C-alpha cells in the first residue's frame, strides 16, 4: 500500500510546549546548520539558505506521513458472552479472537528529510576522506546501540528517547573519532555529528524497536513521527551544538 496521510503527531499540552520551544529551536537549528555547512567549506549564504530550507521543510512536513505497509495479526482480546438461564440473561467475561491491523508509515519531516540530508553529508565526507567516513560509521554504530538501550516503548505514546543523551553521545564519539583518525578534518565534526545524531536516533529508536511496537498493534506505526520526531530532529540540531563546543575545546 502507498498513500499520504496528514495529521499532527502532537496534541494537547505537547502542542503548546512545542510551540513555545519552537521560538528557540528554529533559530538554533538555522544557525547551527548554517555553521556546519560553512565549516564544510560552503559559502556562508549557501549554508544559511540550506539550513533555512531544511529546518522549514522538516517542521512543515512533520504532519505528512507516507503509509507504506499494513500489518495484520490475530490477537486474543477480552470480551463477554451472554447466557440465558430461567428467562434471565447474564453477561459472562471471556475472550475472542480479533484481527488487528496496523499501518506502518514514514514521517516526512521526522525521517525522510533528515535522512536525505544525512545521505548528502555522508557523500561529501566520503569524497573528503575514506578514513573520515569509516570513523563516522563507527560513531553511528555506537550511537544507534546507545539510543536503542535508552529508548523505551510506552503504550499510547510510542517510542520515547531521552532528549539530551543521543546528541551528546553522537557529538562526543564522532568528534573524538574524527580527531583521532584525521585531526585536519576536525572542522567537519559538527556536520558529521548531525548525520550520526539523526541516523543513530532513527535506527536505534524506530527501526530497532519496530518489532515491539508492531506487537502492541497500534492503529498507526509512524517511523520518525509520534514520540520520536522530537528525538530525531533535536538530536541532529543539538549534536551540531555539542560538537562545535568540543571542537573549540580540542582545537
C-alpha positions as a LaTeX table, in Angstrom:
\begin{tabular}{lrrr}
\hline
Residue & $x$ (\AA) & $y$ (\AA) & $z$ (\AA) \\
\hline
Unk1 & 0.00 & 0.00 & 0.00 \\
Unk2 & 1.09 & 3.58 & $-0.58$ \\
Unk3 & $-0.85$ & 6.63 & 0.47 \\
Unk4 & $-0.29$ & 10.04 & 2.02 \\
Unk5 & $-1.78$ & 10.83 & 5.43 \\
Unk6 & $-1.81$ & 14.26 & 7.04 \\
Unk7 & $-2.21$ & 14.62 & 10.78 \\
Unk8 & $-0.28$ & 16.17 & 13.61 \\
Unk9 & 1.64 & 13.83 & 15.93 \\
Unk10 & 1.31 & 16.49 & 18.62 \\
Unk11 & $-1.72$ & 17.30 & 20.66 \\
Unk12 & $-2.81$ & 18.88 & 23.92 \\
Unk13 & $-0.03$ & 20.05 & 26.22 \\
Unk14 & 2.67 & 18.76 & 23.85 \\
Unk15 & 1.44 & 21.08 & 21.09 \\
Unk16 & 1.62 & 24.07 & 23.45 \\
Unk17 & 5.05 & 23.03 & 24.72 \\
Unk18 & 6.45 & 22.53 & 21.22 \\
Unk19 & 5.08 & 25.87 & 20.07 \\
Unk20 & 6.97 & 27.57 & 22.90 \\
Unk21 & 10.15 & 25.58 & 22.20 \\
Unk22 & 9.94 & 26.45 & 18.50 \\
Unk23 & 10.82 & 30.06 & 19.37 \\
Unk24 & 14.25 & 28.84 & 20.47 \\
Unk25 & 14.66 & 25.66 & 18.39 \\
Unk26 & 14.07 & 27.16 & 14.93 \\
Unk27 & 16.73 & 29.92 & 15.20 \\
Unk28 & 19.14 & 27.45 & 16.81 \\
Unk29 & 18.54 & 24.95 & 14.01 \\
Unk30 & 19.19 & 27.50 & 11.28 \\
Unk31 & 22.32 & 28.91 & 12.95 \\
Unk32 & 23.82 & 25.51 & 13.77 \\
Unk33 & 23.16 & 24.00 & 10.33 \\
Unk34 & 24.47 & 27.13 & 8.60 \\
Unk35 & 27.69 & 26.99 & 10.64 \\
Unk36 & 28.05 & 23.27 & 9.94 \\
Unk37 & 27.86 & 23.88 & 6.18 \\
Unk38 & 30.28 & 26.79 & 6.47 \\
Unk39 & 32.80 & 24.51 & 8.22 \\
Unk40 & 32.43 & 22.07 & 5.32 \\
Unk41 & 33.69 & 24.81 & 3.02 \\
Unk42 & 30.43 & 26.12 & 1.59 \\
Unk43 & 29.77 & 29.88 & 1.35 \\
Unk44 & 28.00 & 31.37 & 4.36 \\
Unk45 & 24.92 & 32.39 & 2.37 \\
Unk46 & 24.62 & 28.87 & 0.90 \\
Unk47 & 24.79 & 27.28 & 4.35 \\
Unk48 & 22.16 & 29.68 & 5.69 \\
Unk49 & 19.85 & 29.01 & 2.72 \\
Unk50 & 20.15 & 25.22 & 3.06 \\
Unk51 & 19.71 & 25.42 & 6.84 \\
Unk52 & 16.57 & 27.56 & 6.50 \\
Unk53 & 15.14 & 25.21 & 3.85 \\
Unk54 & 15.86 & 22.02 & 5.80 \\
Unk55 & 14.53 & 23.44 & 9.08 \\
Unk56 & 11.38 & 24.82 & 7.46 \\
Unk57 & 10.62 & 21.67 & 5.48 \\
Unk58 & 11.24 & 19.40 & 8.48 \\
Unk59 & 8.79 & 21.31 & 10.64 \\
Unk60 & 6.15 & 21.88 & 7.95 \\
Unk61 & 6.18 & 18.26 & 6.76 \\
Unk62 & 6.12 & 16.78 & 10.26 \\
Unk63 & 2.35 & 16.40 & 9.70 \\
Unk64 & 2.84 & 14.43 & 6.46 \\
Unk65 & 3.07 & 10.64 & 6.74 \\
Unk66 & 3.64 & 8.18 & 3.91 \\
Unk67 & 1.87 & 4.86 & 4.56 \\
Unk68 & 3.98 & 2.04 & 3.12 \\
Unk69 & 2.72 & $-1.19$ & 4.69 \\
Unk70 & $-0.17$ & $-2.70$ & 6.61 \\
Unk71 & 0.28 & $-5.46$ & 9.17 \\
Unk72 & $-2.43$ & $-7.90$ & 10.23 \\
Unk73 & $-2.27$ & $-10.20$ & 13.21 \\
Unk74 & $-4.65$ & $-12.32$ & 15.20 \\
Unk75 & $-5.00$ & $-11.28$ & 18.80 \\
Unk76 & $-6.96$ & $-12.60$ & 21.74 \\
Unk77 & $-8.84$ & $-9.73$ & 23.36 \\
Unk78 & $-11.13$ & $-9.58$ & 26.41 \\
Unk79 & $-14.81$ & $-9.89$ & 25.62 \\
Unk80 & $-18.02$ & $-11.25$ & 27.10 \\
Unk81 & $-20.76$ & $-13.61$ & 26.08 \\
Unk82 & $-24.42$ & $-13.79$ & 27.06 \\
Unk83 & $-26.08$ & $-16.82$ & 28.59 \\
Unk84 & $-29.76$ & $-17.26$ & 29.40 \\
Unk85 & $-30.94$ & $-19.11$ & 32.48 \\
Unk86 & $-34.55$ & $-19.38$ & 33.63 \\
Unk87 & $-35.56$ & $-16.42$ & 31.49 \\
Unk88 & $-32.73$ & $-14.25$ & 32.77 \\
Unk89 & $-29.74$ & $-13.10$ & 30.73 \\
Unk90 & $-26.27$ & $-12.94$ & 32.19 \\
Unk91 & $-23.09$ & $-11.44$ & 30.72 \\
Unk92 & $-20.03$ & $-13.52$ & 31.48 \\
Unk93 & $-16.42$ & $-12.46$ & 30.82 \\
Unk94 & $-14.49$ & $-14.29$ & 28.14 \\
Unk95 & $-12.10$ & $-13.88$ & 25.24 \\
Unk96 & $-12.40$ & $-13.67$ & 21.49 \\
Unk97 & $-10.06$ & $-13.67$ & 18.51 \\
Unk98 & $-9.79$ & $-10.45$ & 16.57 \\
Unk99 & $-7.86$ & $-9.29$ & 13.51 \\
Unk100 & $-5.83$ & $-6.23$ & 14.46 \\
Unk101 & $-4.50$ & $-4.01$ & 11.70 \\
Unk102 & $-1.63$ & $-1.54$ & 11.92 \\
Unk103 & $-0.49$ & 0.89 & 9.24 \\
Unk104 & 3.28 & 1.39 & 9.03 \\
Unk105 & 4.09 & 4.90 & 7.82 \\
Unk106 & 7.16 & 7.10 & 7.45 \\
Unk107 & 7.10 & 10.67 & 8.70 \\
Unk108 & 8.39 & 13.08 & 6.05 \\
Unk109 & 9.73 & 15.76 & 8.40 \\
Unk110 & 10.97 & 13.37 & 11.06 \\
Unk111 & 12.54 & 10.67 & 8.89 \\
Unk112 & 12.69 & 11.26 & 5.13 \\
Unk113 & 14.11 & 14.81 & 5.02 \\
Unk114 & 16.71 & 14.32 & 7.81 \\
Unk115 & 17.77 & 11.02 & 6.20 \\
Unk116 & 18.21 & 12.63 & 2.78 \\
Unk117 & 20.22 & 15.41 & 4.40 \\
Unk118 & 22.38 & 12.85 & 6.21 \\
Unk119 & 22.99 & 10.88 & 3.00 \\
Unk120 & 24.12 & 14.07 & 1.25 \\
Unk121 & 26.52 & 14.84 & 4.10 \\
Unk122 & 27.80 & 11.25 & 4.03 \\
Unk123 & 28.61 & 11.58 & 0.34 \\
Unk124 & 30.56 & 14.79 & 0.98 \\
Unk125 & 32.55 & 13.12 & 3.77 \\
Unk126 & 33.24 & 10.07 & 1.63 \\
Unk127 & 34.72 & 12.34 & $-1.02$ \\
Unk128 & 36.80 & 14.21 & 1.56 \\
Unk129 & 38.32 & 11.08 & 3.15 \\
Unk130 & 37.50 & 7.37 & 3.31 \\
Unk131 & 39.12 & 7.20 & 6.76 \\
Unk132 & 36.88 & 10.03 & 7.91 \\
Unk133 & 33.80 & 8.16 & 6.68 \\
Unk134 & 34.94 & 4.99 & 8.47 \\
Unk135 & 35.19 & 6.93 & 11.75 \\
Unk136 & 31.70 & 8.35 & 11.21 \\
Unk137 & 30.25 & 4.87 & 10.58 \\
Unk138 & 31.79 & 3.55 & 13.81 \\
Unk139 & 30.30 & 6.52 & 15.66 \\
Unk140 & 26.92 & 5.80 & 14.05 \\
Unk141 & 27.04 & 2.20 & 15.29 \\
Unk142 & 27.89 & 3.28 & 18.85 \\
Unk143 & 25.17 & 5.94 & 18.88 \\
Unk144 & 22.49 & 3.62 & 17.46 \\
Unk145 & 23.25 & 0.99 & 20.12 \\
Unk146 & 23.22 & 3.61 & 22.90 \\
Unk147 & 19.91 & 5.06 & 21.71 \\
Unk148 & 18.46 & 1.56 & 21.44 \\
Unk149 & 19.37 & 0.86 & 25.06 \\
Unk150 & 17.94 & 4.14 & 26.33 \\
Unk151 & 14.74 & 4.24 & 24.23 \\
Unk152 & 11.53 & 2.95 & 25.80 \\
Unk153 & 8.37 & 1.75 & 24.10 \\
Unk154 & 5.41 & 3.21 & 26.00 \\
Unk155 & 1.85 & 2.15 & 25.07 \\
Unk156 & $-0.20$ & 5.09 & 23.88 \\
Unk157 & 2.87 & 7.29 & 23.37 \\
Unk158 & 5.18 & 5.32 & 21.11 \\
Unk159 & 8.96 & 5.27 & 21.38 \\
Unk160 & 10.38 & 7.74 & 23.88 \\
Unk161 & 14.05 & 8.72 & 23.88 \\
Unk162 & 15.95 & 10.97 & 26.30 \\
Unk163 & 16.21 & 14.47 & 24.87 \\
Unk164 & 19.90 & 15.16 & 25.52 \\
Unk165 & 21.59 & 11.73 & 25.65 \\
Unk166 & 21.61 & 10.79 & 21.91 \\
Unk167 & 23.08 & 14.11 & 20.66 \\
Unk168 & 25.62 & 14.17 & 23.49 \\
Unk169 & 26.80 & 10.65 & 22.65 \\
Unk170 & 26.87 & 11.26 & 18.90 \\
Unk171 & 28.75 & 14.55 & 19.24 \\
Unk172 & 31.29 & 13.22 & 21.73 \\
Unk173 & 32.06 & 9.93 & 19.96 \\
Unk174 & 32.07 & 11.48 & 16.48 \\
Unk175 & 34.30 & 14.42 & 17.39 \\
Unk176 & 36.83 & 12.25 & 19.23 \\
Unk177 & 36.97 & 9.63 & 16.46 \\
Unk178 & 37.31 & 12.24 & 13.72 \\
Unk179 & 40.12 & 13.90 & 15.67 \\
Unk180 & 41.83 & 10.54 & 16.26 \\
Unk181 & 41.61 & 9.46 & 12.62 \\
Unk182 & 42.39 & 12.78 & 10.96 \\
Unk183 & 42.88 & 15.95 & 13.07 \\
Unk184 & 42.90 & 18.08 & 9.92 \\
Unk185 & 39.21 & 17.28 & 9.41 \\
Unk186 & 38.13 & 18.32 & 12.91 \\
Unk187 & 36.08 & 21.17 & 11.42 \\
Unk188 & 33.86 & 18.52 & 9.77 \\
Unk189 & 32.87 & 17.04 & 13.16 \\
Unk190 & 29.71 & 19.20 & 13.66 \\
Unk191 & 28.23 & 18.17 & 10.30 \\
Unk192 & 29.23 & 14.54 & 10.90 \\
Unk193 & 27.63 & 14.70 & 14.35 \\
Unk194 & 24.36 & 15.89 & 12.79 \\
Unk195 & 24.33 & 12.88 & 10.49 \\
Unk196 & 25.19 & 10.48 & 13.31 \\
Unk197 & 22.62 & 12.04 & 15.65 \\
Unk198 & 19.81 & 11.81 & 13.10 \\
Unk199 & 20.52 & 8.32 & 11.76 \\
Unk200 & 21.53 & 6.98 & 15.18 \\
Unk201 & 18.19 & 8.05 & 16.66 \\
Unk202 & 16.22 & 6.78 & 13.67 \\
Unk203 & 17.94 & 3.38 & 13.62 \\
Unk204 & 18.32 & 2.90 & 17.37 \\
Unk205 & 14.85 & 4.10 & 18.37 \\
Unk206 & 12.46 & 3.45 & 15.49 \\
Unk207 & 13.89 & 0.62 & 13.43 \\
Unk208 & 15.40 & $-1.49$ & 16.22 \\
Unk209 & 12.20 & $-1.21$ & 18.31 \\
Unk210 & 9.84 & $-1.71$ & 15.38 \\
Unk211 & 9.05 & $-5.31$ & 16.33 \\
Unk212 & 8.00 & $-4.31$ & 19.85 \\
Unk213 & 5.71 & $-1.60$ & 18.51 \\
Unk214 & 4.12 & $-3.98$ & 15.99 \\
Unk215 & 3.40 & $-6.45$ & 18.81 \\
Unk216 & 1.35 & $-3.74$ & 20.53 \\
Unk217 & $-0.76$ & $-3.47$ & 17.35 \\
Unk218 & $-1.43$ & 0.29 & 17.41 \\
Unk219 & $-3.55$ & 1.75 & 14.62 \\
Unk220 & $-0.55$ & 3.63 & 13.17 \\
Unk221 & 3.17 & 2.87 & 13.46 \\
Unk222 & 4.90 & 6.06 & 12.37 \\
Unk223 & 8.64 & 5.81 & 11.70 \\
Unk224 & 10.22 & 9.13 & 12.58 \\
Unk225 & 7.00 & 10.54 & 13.96 \\
Unk226 & 4.86 & 10.46 & 17.07 \\
Unk227 & 7.18 & 10.37 & 20.09 \\
Unk228 & 10.40 & 10.19 & 18.08 \\
Unk229 & 10.10 & 13.23 & 15.79 \\
Unk230 & 11.39 & 15.43 & 18.58 \\
Unk231 & 14.11 & 12.88 & 19.41 \\
Unk232 & 15.39 & 12.59 & 15.83 \\
Unk233 & 15.08 & 16.26 & 14.91 \\
Unk234 & 16.56 & 17.65 & 18.12 \\
Unk235 & 19.30 & 15.01 & 18.16 \\
Unk236 & 20.66 & 16.36 & 14.90 \\
Unk237 & 20.43 & 20.01 & 15.90 \\
Unk238 & 21.85 & 19.57 & 19.40 \\
Unk239 & 24.61 & 17.27 & 18.12 \\
Unk240 & 25.92 & 20.16 & 15.99 \\
Unk241 & 25.93 & 22.46 & 19.03 \\
Unk242 & 27.74 & 19.95 & 21.27 \\
Unk243 & 30.25 & 19.07 & 18.54 \\
Unk244 & 31.09 & 22.73 & 17.97 \\
Unk245 & 31.77 & 23.17 & 21.67 \\
Unk246 & 34.01 & 20.08 & 21.74 \\
Unk247 & 35.79 & 21.21 & 18.58 \\
Unk248 & 36.66 & 24.53 & 20.21 \\
Unk249 & 37.95 & 22.74 & 23.31 \\
Unk250 & 40.04 & 20.18 & 21.40 \\
Unk251 & 41.25 & 22.57 & 18.74 \\
\hline
\end{tabular}
